[in-house]
Amino acid sequence: MNLNVVYFAWLRERIGEPSEMVETNAATVADLIKELRTREERYDLAFSDLDAVRVAVDQTLTDFDAPLDNAREVAFFPPMTGG
């Protein structure tokens, strides 16, 4: 499957891309992260502390166990703060 993977804030800075199309067989977000981390050091660094990463699948906040069946977009971003 092809997914549009979007990176925000410091994740975008570490990876060096705002978004990219990724061909994957990942069943869950966690599987996708494992695949990305093996690509290059910059991905491994970006996903080294998953406590500091949030995810949305097709613009719905979810967790790393979320399935990717029929997903079109996965977005990664730091925790949001209010103010």
Stockholm file with secondary structure:
# STOCKHOLM 1.0

chainA/1-83         MNLNVVYFAWLRERIGEPSEMVETNAATVADLIKELRTREERYDLAFSDLDAVRVAVDQTLTDFDAPLDNAREVAFFPPMTGG
#=GR chainA/1-83 SS CEEEEEECHHHHHHHTCSEEEEECCCSBHHHHHHHHHTTCHHHHHHTSCGGGCEEEETTEEECTTCBCTTCCEEEEECCCCCC
#=GC SS_cons        CEEEEEECHHHHHHHTCSEEEEECCCSBHHHHHHHHHTTCHHHHHHTSCGGGCEEEETTEEECTTCBCTTCCEEEEECCCCCC
//
